[in-house]
Amino acid sequence: MSELLAGLNHWQICGLAAWLLLQGAVVTVAPEEVVMLTMGVLWGQGKINLIEGLISIWVGLLPANNAMVYIAGRFSGLKFFQKPAVHRAVEMFKKRGRWVIFMTRFTPFVRAPIYAAVGISKIPQRVFFMLDSTAALFQVPLLMCLGNYIGQKTGSITAAYKVIGIAALSIAGVALIFTLIRAQVAKRPA
């Protein structure tokens, strides 16, 4: 990946980021957080500037998320959307609604079932878009700034990916532990 990025100019890098994020409407090729952190790393290494990075991420991210919710709503009767995780997300959404949409932007690994639940619940697209966009105004710059810091401290994109990989594994581990603890607490009699 580092060789590919090394041969691209700033416009091509931004186009690639938007394209990777747009694919998330159907299938995730690269997790959103990885794309955002990578754009921050590239900003930190002087390959793009902040404004280009922010715009390219928002151009890919927001339409893809909105399309994902729309697709889930239109095809909610399909078996894919009948999974237990989606049903739990629908129940959570019914209880906490808009707050769930906002917070999901900051929660890796659960976005797809939540967005499917939002689509199934038939929330208006404009409401979802407004909440997701508002949360993205905070999340995207934060992750880009973190990526920028990593990019300035590492000598190459490969070294930056090692740092990002360790951080991602750490976050995944904490999320798994949290999920296991929560499951154990839920099993206890009241």
C-alpha positions as CSV (number, residue, x, y, z in Angstrom):
1,M,0.0,0.0,0.0
2,S,2.8,2.4,0.8
3,E,4.2,2.0,-2.7
4,L,0.8,2.8,-4.2
5,L,0.4,5.9,-2.1
6,A,4.0,7.0,-2.8
7,G,3.3,7.2,-6.5
8,L,0.1,9.3,-6.2
9,N,-0.3,13.1,-6.1
10,H,-2.5,14.8,-3.5
11,W,-5.6,14.8,-5.7
12,Q,-5.2,11.1,-6.5
13,I,-4.8,10.3,-2.8
14,C,-7.9,12.2,-1.9
15,G,-9.9,10.6,-4.7
16,L,-8.7,7.2,-3.6
17,A,-9.8,7.9,0.0
18,A,-13.3,9.1,-1.1
19,W,-13.7,6.0,-3.4
20,L,-12.7,3.6,-0.5
21,L,-15.2,5.2,1.8
22,L,-18.0,5.3,-0.9
23,Q,-17.6,1.5,-1.3
24,G,-18.6,1.2,2.4
25,A,-22.2,1.6,1.3
26,V,-22.1,-1.9,0.0
27,V,-18.9,-3.6,1.3
28,T,-16.1,-2.3,3.4
29,V,-12.8,-2.6,1.7
30,A,-11.0,-0.4,4.3
31,P,-12.5,0.5,7.7
32,E,-13.4,4.1,7.9
33,E,-11.1,4.8,10.8
34,V,-8.1,3.4,8.9
35,V,-8.8,5.7,6.0
36,M,-9.2,8.7,8.2
37,L,-6.0,7.9,10.2
38,T,-4.1,7.3,6.9
39,M,-5.2,10.6,5.6
40,G,-4.0,12.2,8.8
41,V,-0.7,10.4,8.4
42,L,-0.3,11.6,4.9
43,W,-1.2,15.1,6.1
44,G,1.5,14.8,8.8
45,Q,4.0,13.7,6.1
46,G,3.1,16.6,3.8
47,K,1.5,14.6,1.0
48,I,-1.9,16.3,1.4
49,N,-3.3,19.2,3.3
50,L,-5.9,19.2,6.0
51,I,-8.7,20.7,4.0
52,E,-8.2,18.3,1.1
53,G,-8.2,15.4,3.5
54,L,-11.4,16.5,5.4
55,I,-13.3,17.1,2.2
56,S,-12.3,13.9,0.5
57,I,-13.3,11.9,3.7
58,W,-16.7,13.7,4.0
59,V,-17.4,13.2,0.3
60,G,-16.9,9.5,0.6
61,L,-18.2,8.8,4.1
62,L,-21.5,10.7,4.4
63,P,-23.1,9.5,1.2
64,A,-22.0,5.9,1.8
65,N,-23.5,5.9,5.3
66,N,-26.7,7.4,4.1
67,A,-26.9,4.8,1.3
68,M,-26.3,2.0,3.7
69,V,-29.3,3.2,5.8
70,Y,-31.4,3.5,2.7
71,I,-30.5,0.1,1.4
72,A,-31.2,-1.5,4.8
73,G,-34.6,0.2,4.9
74,R,-35.5,-0.9,1.4
75,F,-34.5,-4.5,1.8
76,S,-35.2,-5.0,5.5
77,G,-37.0,-8.3,4.8
78,L,-33.9,-10.0,3.5
79,K,-32.3,-12.7,5.6
80,F,-29.1,-10.6,6.0
81,F,-31.1,-8.1,8.1
82,Q,-32.7,-10.7,10.2
83,K,-29.5,-11.4,12.2
84,P,-29.7,-11.1,16.0
85,A,-27.2,-8.2,16.1
86,V,-29.5,-6.2,13.9
87,H,-32.5,-7.0,16.0
88,R,-30.6,-5.9,19.2
89,A,-29.6,-2.7,17.4
90,V,-33.2,-2.0,16.4
91,E,-34.3,-2.4,20.1
92,M,-31.4,-0.1,21.2
93,F,-32.4,2.4,18.6
94,K,-36.1,2.3,19.7
95,K,-35.0,3.2,23.2
96,R,-32.3,5.8,22.6
97,G,-32.9,6.9,19.0
98,R,-31.0,9.8,17.8
99,W,-28.3,9.6,20.4
100,V,-27.4,6.1,19.2
101,I,-26.9,7.5,15.6
102,F,-24.6,10.2,16.9
103,M,-22.5,8.0,19.1
104,T,-22.3,5.2,16.5
105,R,-20.0,7.5,14.5
106,F,-17.5,7.1,17.3
107,T,-17.9,3.4,17.8
108,P,-16.0,1.0,15.4
109,F,-17.3,-2.5,14.8
110,V,-21.0,-1.8,15.5
111,R,-21.8,0.7,12.8
112,A,-23.2,-1.7,10.2
113,P,-25.9,-3.3,12.5
114,I,-26.8,0.1,13.9
115,Y,-27.2,1.6,10.5
116,A,-29.2,-1.4,9.4
117,A,-31.4,-0.9,12.4
118,V,-31.8,2.8,11.6
119,G,-32.9,1.8,8.0
120,I,-35.3,-0.8,9.3
121,S,-36.8,1.7,11.8
122,K,-37.6,4.0,8.8
123,I,-36.1,7.1,10.4
124,P,-36.2,9.9,7.8
125,Q,-33.0,10.0,5.7
126,R,-32.5,13.7,6.4
127,V,-32.6,13.1,10.1
128,F,-30.0,10.4,9.9
129,F,-27.8,12.5,7.5
130,M,-28.0,15.5,9.9
131,L,-27.0,13.4,12.9
132,D,-24.2,11.5,11.1
133,S,-22.9,14.7,9.5
134,T,-22.8,16.5,12.8
135,A,-20.9,13.6,14.5
136,A,-18.5,13.4,11.5
137,L,-17.6,17.1,12.0
138,F,-16.0,16.0,15.3
139,Q,-14.8,12.5,14.5
140,V,-13.0,13.1,11.2
141,P,-10.8,16.0,12.3
142,L,-10.0,14.1,15.6
143,L,-8.8,11.0,13.7
144,M,-7.0,13.1,11.1
145,C,-5.2,15.0,13.9
146,L,-4.2,11.7,15.5
147,G,-3.0,10.4,12.2
148,N,-1.1,13.7,11.7
149,Y,0.7,13.2,15.0
150,I,1.6,9.6,14.1
151,G,2.7,10.7,10.6
152,Q,5.0,13.3,12.0
153,K,6.5,10.8,14.5
154,T,7.1,8.0,12.0
155,G,9.4,8.1,9.0
156,S,7.2,6.2,6.6
157,I,3.6,5.1,5.9
158,T,4.6,1.5,6.8
159,A,5.9,2.6,10.2
160,A,2.7,4.6,10.7
161,Y,0.6,1.5,9.8
162,K,2.4,-0.5,12.5
163,V,1.5,2.1,15.1
164,I,-2.1,2.3,13.8
165,G,-2.3,-1.5,13.8
166,I,-1.2,-1.8,17.4
167,A,-3.7,0.9,18.4
168,A,-6.5,-0.9,16.4
169,L,-5.8,-4.2,18.1
170,S,-5.7,-2.5,21.5
171,I,-9.1,-0.9,20.8
172,A,-10.5,-4.2,19.5
173,G,-9.2,-6.0,22.6
174,V,-10.8,-3.4,24.9
175,A,-14.1,-3.6,23.0
176,L,-14.1,-7.4,23.3
177,I,-13.4,-7.3,27.0
178,F,-16.2,-4.7,27.4
179,T,-18.6,-6.9,25.5
180,L,-17.7,-10.0,27.5
181,I,-18.1,-8.2,30.8
182,R,-21.4,-6.7,29.7
183,A,-22.6,-10.2,28.6
184,Q,-21.7,-11.6,32.0
185,V,-23.5,-8.8,33.8
186,A,-26.6,-9.3,31.7
187,K,-26.6,-13.0,32.6
188,R,-26.7,-12.3,36.4
189,P,-30.1,-12.6,38.0
190,A,-31.5,-9.2,39.1
